Amino acid sequence: MTLKAPFSALMVQGTTSDAGKSTVVAALCRLLTRRGVTVAPFKPQNMALNSAVTSDGGEIGRAQALQALACRIAPHTDMNPVLLKPSSNTGAQVIIHGKVRAEMDAHDYQQYKSIAMGAVLESYARLRQQYDAVVVEGAGSPAEINLRARDIANMGFAEAVDCPVILVADIDRGGVFAHIIGTLACLSDSERARIIGFVINRFRGDISLLQPGIEWLEQQTGKPVLAVLPYLQGLFLDAEDAVEAMQAERGAFKVVVPQLPRISNHTDFDALRAHPDIDLQFIQQGQAIPPADLVILPGSKNTRGDLAWLQQQGWPAYLAKHLRYGGKVIGICGGFQMLGQCVHDPLGVEGPIGESKALGLLDMSTQLTLEKRLEQVAGHCAFAGAGGISVAGYEIHMGVSHGAAMQQPAFVVAGRPEGAVSDDGQILGSYLHGMFDTPAACAALLRWAGLASDHTVDTSALREASLERIADAALPLMEALDRLGN
């Protein structure tokens, strides 16, 4: 069989974090899929707090789930065999093939990398057997000297599987030529030879003014600039980790979200950020908390630590006043746990064994467990005014909640009651991530919170349109790769 792809495997690395690697991989995946090529994304090692539940019941980085969507296939744990979820400044939960393996500090993980590489190579081999092409995403930058020993995320992987590499640099940051030249200087001879060309990403302006720089770079390195990709505004694509600094100041309905130090799955709020009637703000440390119609406590990778942060930042007093004046509160996953009376940690899942007094807004308590619940679920809303409206999402949590509040559930999913609603109807809590992604459920939740709007946001349609946009923009890159392949 003759492949319609110029490569059977290609790795996309970046000169920096957030250079656009995830987007370039998604664009190439969609372009190959348009051609009828069977293609899969792959990221050997990912460090991110935004994750997704896969078809085989595991957990991977959300960017790889988006890339699978670009390929029009279901996300699978083989697409991201090693996922690191930071739980502190020096430690992370290590997830191998979708399941929690251990909690490790940075030093211990460095020693563990040789074992993790085995899992990486197993997954990669399976994908190569199943698909015509695999598009691989690196992590951070290959020039991080302190991380090069036992590297499994960038050139260490590329060398192990003999994979060609393209290097992406973000010109919007400035210093794009220095980024490329400096990265090459940090690589070995064999690693530099592996790079087949460069991509200059997020360009805006007159391309003719860039041409002298391109010619100089090609002369200095002996390698081609494969494409200059435009800066695209208004994309609706799942963020891999960082909360975007830009706030969604759109409408009169005010929603505030505390930007917890270990906030996780903040993609829960993408539908609200895109809603024309909503002004959504993430509130950072030390920032004054503005008046709001709705407060949402997000997911957390360290519920007890982030609960202490909330208390230090004055959120309990703010929430008491907010509720006294008729405001509404939603807690999602870790935020749901924070709404209860207490978070018990008898096994030291999130640090020292003990318990933390929670916000006391729902009559329930949570006990953290070693077992993580990972499940894609669907069902219907059960809160006032929304009974029977369909909802879908996913659960990712280590903990079990119980108490009288649970007798009045927020949803019914997979045939079981889920979440809780306060007796006065002002507070709703749930383990259901993605509750706003179903348009009808989102509209019902916003009506419950006090927003009467005719607008709905279809996140699936927005995401699909954005994938098509980035693929169209990346056509020059695919054409350059075709020329190299021939």
Secondary structure, DSSP 8 states (H G I E B T S, - for coil): ---SSS-SEEEEEESSTTSSHHHHHHHHHHHHHHTT--EEEE-SEEE-S-EEE-TTS-EEEHHHHHHHHHTTS---GGGSSEEEEESSSSEEEEEETTEEEEEEEHHHHHHHHHHHHHHHHHHHHHHHHH-SEEEEE--S-TT-GGG-TT--SSHHHHHHHT--EEEEEEGGGS-HHHHHHHHHHTS-HHHHHHEEEEEEEEE-S-HHHHHHHHHHHHHHHS--EEEEEE---S-----SS---SS-EE-SSEEEEEE--TTEE-GGGGHHHHT-TTEEEEEE-TT------SEEEE-EES-HHHHHHHHHHTTHHHHHHHHHHTT-EEEEETHHHHHTSSEEEETT-TTSSSEEEE----SS-EEE--SS-EEEEEEEEE-STT-TT-EEEEEEEES-EEESGGGGS-SEEETTEEESEE-TTS-EEEES-BTTTSSHHHHHHHHHHHT---S----HHHHHHHHHHHHHHHTHHHHHHHHHHH-
